[in-house]
Amino acid sequence: TNSQSPFASVKWNDTTRYSLIYFLFGGLWKNAFLQALNQFIIASAVAIWYFSQGPGQGLHKPITRSIYRAFRYHLGSLAFGSLILAIVQMIRLVLTYIQKQMEKTGQSNRLIKFMFTCLQCYMACFERFIRFLNKVAYIQIAITGKNFCISAKNGFFLLLKNPARMSFTHGLG
């Protein structure tokens, strides 16, 4: 309302609040999708390189072929995995917003602060687990060509069957 200010003021109503939530979730999903696309393209290029190491098999544009495979065959799987991650991130943001609003109004006691801190910790651990599971699923998709759910299940059980080998490999990486 100050005519001297270079910044605009926003009149908050239900439409602007829902629009903010909508665009915030869209940004989270877009970010997760671009990360999924990146992880898939790298995994697919490595798989193409690894499986073309034989006599008479030449390596021909693995990154271009990986980009084609991502957009032609696996876009839905990548979008689904990134949707799951975006939902978990949105839940974390909502919990943080509620916690900050309660602290601002002075309505939080120690028990509620402790509960929100535990929820934040749980959701942060769950987000890291989903990120890791998505990465394993994208690698499985690149190797086998199956959908997200089957690839996530196969990757998870592969990790459970070989914990020492996976932790050693992860430590080296």
Number of C-alpha atoms within 10 A of each C-alpha: 8 8 7 6 8 7 9 9 9 8 8 8 8 9 9 12 11 11 11 12 14 11 11 15 18 14 13 18 23 16 15 22 21 14 15 24 22 15 18 28 24 19 22 27 19 18 18 20 16 11 11 15 11 9 6 7 9 10 13 11 11 18 17 12 14 22 18 13 17 21 12 10 12 21 14 14 20 25 19 18 24 25 19 17 23 23 15 19 20 17 14 18 15 13 17 16 12 12 19 13 13 15 13 10 8 9 10 16 10 8 9 13 14 12 12 17 15 12 15 18 13 12 17 15 12 15 20 13 13 17 18 13 19 27 20 23 28 32 23 24 26 26 18 12 15 18 19 21 15 13 24 22 15 17 21 16 11 13 16 11 11 10 11 11 11 14 12 10 10 9 8 7 6
